[in-house]
Amino acid sequence: MTASTEIAIVGAGPAGIAAALAASQAGARVVLIDAMLRAGGRVWANGSGGLSSIDALAATGITHRAGTRVVAATHRELLLEDANDAATLRFERLILATGAREIQLPFPGWTLPGVVAAGGLQLMVKSGLRLDGRRVVVAGSGPLLLAAAASARQAGAQVLCVAEQAPRSRLARFALRLARYPDRALQALQLRMALAHTPYRAGWRVVEARRGDAGAWHVVLVDRAERLHRFDVDLLAVGYSLTPELQLASLLGCRLRDDPAAIETDVFGASSVPGVYAAGEAAGVGGWRKAWVEGRIAGLAAAGRLDDARALFPRAAKERAYAALLHEAFAPRRDESPLCSADTLVCRCEDVPYAALAACGSWREARLQQRCGMGHCQGRLCATALSILQGWPLPQDSRVPIVPARASTLTHLA
């Protein structure tokens, strides 16, 4: 089946919803595509926020293709797959609101059952998971740690410690500058008050997670003075901030930038590829407020309403400044990250240990010599980890299909 639209938007999180509403209200025909069954992305999962915006989608002429993944793309077509079928969507303009994923860094024991992503834990709690009486440590870096810890506590968990690997001096600078953003400062204060009796440790990082013979297990953390701290736990939630989903942008040939990783755009959200725009976390991680205003700008610009888009520039500039503040404070750094032992698996898909990469000088060599990043996730996890641990540039080449797909879907590429 082949369909067509003026504007196709990939991703139905805050940026995608904002772009779809803005473009539709400007008179454009819009198709909104998302792999999840409900609009809102992870940040508004299960009605946890943005309900009025999500409900507004149903009152417009926007075609919302939920539960649909982009398998391949050209500059004017997308190959889509849902649970039942495949289809081709032709478009005139494309907005990438593909969001971000949590960074996971390997350490001894990180593949054990009971070690979960901090954001993943929060999402499971939003979906109804109860943690009554379970002992939890939350570790890594970024504001998501406090949010995950608060969610775990609300679900009945005993949160033993929140371990932030950024040093106290950097956190103090962040707190001072946060005063420019009163709503964010209030939110941080509320989270901290909700965790008033939970130790919050700056400059601590994970050393290892280990399971004992009887099934009980523990996590070891190390502080800035190299002192070790052991916690007997039922669950360890770890996360090291977020990184954009760039596979589709890379496939289309969009110019990307590093540190922080993002699709390079102009003030209207236009990428280096004519007719392709980017908004939200894909254009730089910075939270849902940045995503929302960038989504509106991209939606208006794609619909030809440039003057209306310009009116939002001051707000967008403020949100991008906040994004830069987050990156400065919480971006993972090699000297503060967990330490891998020789047998620590770096690539979980292909079972590649850290020692196997000692002779590799680049991501390309790691793929060719050790099959690192050649498994199911195609390097989504290990490429980001190795860019931090080894200093290797992120790969900027994507191949079709960009996600696992049915053979019947791939016949549409012929």
C-alpha positions in Angstrom: 0.0 0.0 0.0 1.2 3.5 -0.8 -0.1 6.7 0.8 1.0 10.4 0.5 1.0 13.5 2.7 2.4 17.0 2.8 4.2 16.6 6.1 5.3 13.3 7.7 6.5 13.4 11.3 8.4 10.5 12.9 8.0 10.4 16.7 4.9 11.2 18.8 6.6 12.6 21.9 6.3 16.2 22.9 8.2 17.5 19.8 6.3 15.4 17.4 2.9 16.3 18.9 3.8 20.0 18.9 5.0 19.8 15.3 1.9 17.9 14.2 -0.6 20.3 15.9 1.3 23.4 14.6 1.4 22.1 11.0 -2.1 20.9 11.0 -3.4 24.2 12.4 -1.5 26.0 9.6 -3.5 23.9 7.1 -1.1 21.2 6.2 -1.9 17.5 5.8 0.0 15.6 8.4 0.8 12.0 9.2 2.3 11.3 12.6 4.2 8.0 13.0 5.3 6.4 16.2 6.3 3.0 17.4 4.4 3.2 20.6 0.7 2.6 20.8 -0.1 5.8 22.6 1.1 9.3 21.8 3.2 11.1 24.4 6.5 9.3 24.2 8.3 8.1 27.3 8.0 11.4 29.1 4.2 11.4 28.9 3.8 7.7 29.1 0.4 6.4 30.4 -1.1 9.8 30.8 1.6 11.1 33.1 1.5 14.6 31.4 0.5 16.5 28.3 -3.0 15.0 28.3 -4.6 18.1 26.7 -2.0 18.0 23.8 -2.5 14.3 23.3 -6.3 14.6 23.3 -6.0 17.5 20.8 -4.6 15.1 18.2 -7.9 13.3 18.1 -9.7 16.5 17.4 -7.7 17.4 14.3 -7.3 15.9 10.8 -3.9 14.5 11.7 -3.4 10.8 10.7 -1.8 9.1 13.7 -0.1 5.9 12.8 0.5 4.3 16.2 2.5 1.1 16.7 4.3 1.8 13.4 8.1 1.8 12.8 10.2 3.3 10.1 12.2 0.6 8.4 13.8 2.5 5.6 13.7 6.0 4.1 14.7 8.1 1.1 14.3 11.9 0.8 10.7 11.5 -0.3 9.5 8.2 1.0 9.3 6.1 4.2 8.9 2.4 4.4 6.7 1.6 7.4 5.8 -1.6 9.3 3.1 -2.2 11.9 2.0 -5.4 13.5 0.1 -6.5 10.5 1.5 -5.0 7.3 4.0 -2.8 5.5 3.3 0.4 3.6 5.1 3.2 1.8 4.4 6.8 2.7 5.4 9.6 0.3 5.9 13.1 1.8 6.8 16.6 0.7 8.5 17.5 4.0 9.7 15.4 6.9 10.1 16.3 10.6 12.4 14.0 12.7 11.2 14.0 16.3 12.8 10.7 17.1 13.6 11.4 20.7 16.4 10.0 22.8 17.5 6.9 24.6 19.2 6.4 27.9 23.0 5.9 27.9 24.1 2.7 29.6 27.8 2.3 30.5 29.2 -1.2 31.1 30.6 -2.3 34.5 31.2 -5.7 36.1 27.8 -7.2 36.7 25.8 -4.8 34.6 24.1 -7.7 32.7 22.7 -9.3 35.8 19.0 -9.7 36.3 17.9 -6.9 38.6 20.2 -4.2 37.0 17.8 -2.0 35.0 17.9 1.4 33.3 16.9 4.3 35.6 14.5 5.6 32.9 13.2 2.1 32.3 12.4 1.7 36.0 10.5 5.0 36.0 8.6 3.8 32.9 7.7 0.5 34.5 6.5 2.3 37.7 4.3 4.5 35.5 2.9 1.3 34.0 1.9 0.1 37.4 4.9 -1.9 38.7 4.9 -2.2 42.5 8.2 -2.4 44.4 6.9 -2.9 48.0 9.8 -3.3 50.4 12.4 -3.9 47.7 15.8 -2.3 48.3 16.9 -0.1 45.5 20.1 1.9 44.7 19.9 4.5 41.9 23.2 5.4 40.3 24.7 7.2 37.3 24.4 10.8 36.2 21.7 13.3 35.4 18.4 14.7 36.7 16.6 11.5 35.8 18.2 9.8 38.8 16.1 11.8 41.2 13.0 11.3 39.2 13.6 7.5 39.0 14.3 7.3 42.7 11.1 9.3 43.6 9.1 7.0 41.3 10.6 3.9 43.0 9.8 5.3 46.4 6.2 6.1 45.4 5.9 2.4 44.3 6.9 1.2 47.7 10.6 0.7 47.3 13.2 1.4 50.0 15.7 3.6 48.2 19.0 3.1 49.9 21.1 5.7 48.0 21.1 8.0 45.0 24.7 8.0 43.7 25.5 10.9 41.2 28.9 10.5 39.6 29.3 14.3 38.8 31.4 16.0 41.5 29.8 18.2 44.1 31.5 21.3 42.7 29.8 20.9 39.3 26.5 20.2 40.9 26.8 23.4 43.0 27.4 25.4 39.8 24.4 23.8 38.2 22.2 24.6 41.2 23.2 28.3 41.1 22.4 28.6 37.4 19.2 26.7 37.9 17.8 29.8 39.6 17.3 31.3 36.1 14.7 28.6 35.5 12.3 28.8 38.5 10.0 26.0 37.3 12.9 23.6 37.0 14.3 24.7 40.3 11.0 24.1 42.0 10.7 20.7 40.4 14.2 19.7 41.6 13.4 20.9 45.1 10.2 18.9 45.2 12.0 15.8 44.1 14.7 16.3 46.7 12.0 16.8 49.4 10.3 13.6 48.3 13.6 11.9 49.0 14.5 13.8 52.1 15.5 10.7 54.0 17.4 9.1 51.1 21.2 9.7 51.0 22.3 11.7 47.9 26.0 11.2 47.2 27.9 13.3 44.7 31.1 12.0 43.1 30.1 8.4 43.6 30.2 5.8 40.8 29.5 2.1 40.4 32.3 -0.4 40.8 30.4 -3.6 40.4 27.2 -5.6 41.0 27.6 -9.1 42.2 25.3 -12.0 43.0 26.0 -14.3 45.9 25.6 -18.1 46.0 22.3 -17.9 47.8 20.8 -15.6 45.2 21.2 -12.4 47.3 23.3 -9.7 45.6 25.0 -6.4 46.3 26.4 -3.3 44.5 29.7 -1.6 45.3 30.1 2.1 44.8 33.3 4.2 45.1 33.5 7.8 46.3 35.9 10.6 45.3 38.3 9.5 48.0 38.4 5.9 46.6 36.6 4.5 49.6 34.3 1.6 48.8 30.6 1.4 49.9 28.6 -1.8 49.7 24.8 -2.1 49.6 22.8 -5.2 49.7 20.0 -4.6 47.1 17.2 -6.2 45.2 17.4 -3.7 42.3 20.1 -1.4 40.9 18.8 1.3 38.5 21.5 3.0 36.4 21.5 5.7 33.8 24.0 8.2 32.4 21.8 10.9 30.8 20.4 10.6 27.3 21.6 10.6 23.8 19.5 11.3 20.6 18.2 8.6 18.3 20.0 9.5 15.1 19.7 6.3 12.9 17.1 7.7 10.6 18.8 11.1 10.3 22.1 9.3 9.4 20.4 7.2 6.8 18.9 10.3 5.1 22.4 11.9 5.1 21.6 14.7 7.6 24.7 16.4 8.9 25.3 15.4 12.6 27.3 17.0 15.3 29.1 15.7 18.3 29.5 16.8 22.0 26.6 16.9 22.4 25.3 14.5 19.7 22.5 15.9 17.6 21.2 16.6 14.2 22.6 19.9 13.0 19.8 22.4 12.2 19.2 26.0 11.5 16.9 28.3 13.6 13.8 26.9 11.9 14.8 23.3 12.6 15.8 22.6 9.0 18.6 20.0 8.6 21.3 19.9 5.9 18.9 17.8 3.7 16.3 20.0 1.9 12.8 19.3 3.2 14.0 17.4 6.3 13.6 19.1 9.7 14.5 18.0 13.3 13.1 19.0 16.7 13.3 18.0 20.3 15.9 15.5 21.7 16.9 14.6 18.1 18.2 18.2 17.7 19.9 18.1 21.2 18.8 16.6 24.5 17.1 19.3 26.7 13.8 18.1 28.1 10.2 18.3 27.1 9.9 22.1 27.2 12.7 22.5 24.6 11.2 19.6 22.6 7.7 21.3 22.6 8.9 24.7 21.4 11.2 23.3 18.8 8.4 21.0 17.5 6.1 24.0 17.0 8.9 25.9 15.2 9.6 23.0 12.9 5.9 22.4 12.3 5.2 26.0 11.4 8.3 26.3 9.2 7.5 23.1 7.4 4.0 24.5 6.7 5.4 27.7 5.4 4.5 29.9 8.4 8.0 31.4 9.0 6.8 34.6 10.8 4.8 32.6 13.3 7.9 30.4 13.8 10.1 33.4 14.4 7.9 34.5 17.2 9.0 31.4 19.2 12.8 32.0 18.8 13.3 33.7 22.2 11.7 30.9 24.0 13.6 28.3 22.1 16.9 30.1 22.8 16.1 30.0 26.5 15.4 26.3 26.4 18.6 25.6 24.4 20.6 27.5 27.0 19.1 25.2 29.7 20.1 22.2 27.5 23.6 23.4 27.4 23.6 23.7 31.2 22.4 20.1 31.5 25.1 18.9 29.2 27.9 20.8 31.1 26.8 19.4 34.4 25.8 15.8 33.6 27.4 14.6 30.3 29.2 11.4 31.0 33.0 11.8 31.2 35.6 9.1 30.8 37.4 9.9 34.0 34.2 9.7 36.1 32.6 6.7 34.4 32.5 3.1 35.7 35.5 1.0 35.1 35.3 -2.1 33.0 37.2 -5.3 33.9 38.8 -7.3 31.1 35.8 -9.7 31.0 33.1 -7.1 31.2 30.8 -7.4 28.2 30.7 -4.2 26.2 28.6 -5.5 23.4 25.8 -7.6 24.9 24.3 -8.7 21.6 27.6 -10.3 20.3 29.2 -11.1 23.7 32.2 -8.9 23.1 34.3 -8.4 26.3 36.3 -5.2 27.0 39.6 -7.0 26.6 38.8 -7.9 23.0 38.8 -4.3 22.1 42.3 -3.5 23.4 43.9 -3.8 19.9 41.1 -1.8 18.2 41.7 1.9 17.5 38.3 2.8 16.2 34.7 1.9 16.1 35.2 0.5 12.6 38.0 -1.8 13.7 35.9 -3.0 16.6 33.1 -3.9 14.2 35.3 -5.6 11.6 37.6 -7.5 14.0 35.2 -8.3 16.9 31.7 -7.9 15.5 31.1 -5.2 18.2 27.8 -3.5 17.3 26.8 -6.1 14.7 24.0 -7.7 16.7 20.3 -7.0 17.2 20.6 -3.4 18.4 23.1 -2.5 15.7 25.4 -0.6 18.1 22.8 1.6 19.7 24.1 0.7 23.2 27.8 -0.1 22.7 28.6 2.7 20.2 27.6 5.4 22.7 29.4 3.6 25.5 32.6 3.3 23.5 32.5 6.9 22.4 32.7 7.8 26.1 35.0 5.0 27.4 37.4 5.0 24.4 36.9 8.5 22.9 35.9 7.0 19.5 33.6 9.2 17.3 30.1 8.0 17.0 29.4 6.1 13.8 27.5 8.2 11.3 26.5 5.5 8.9 23.2 3.7 9.0 22.0 0.8 6.9 18.7 -0.5 5.8 16.8 -1.7 7.6 17.4 0.6 10.5 15.3 -1.7 12.8 14.7 -5.4 12.6 11.8 -6.1 10.1 9.9 -8.9 8.6 11.1 -10.4 5.3 7.8 -9.5 3.7 8.4 -5.9 4.6 11.8 -5.9 3.0 10.4 -7.1 -0.3 9.1 -3.5 -0.7 12.7 -2.3 -1.1 13.1 -4.3 -4.3 
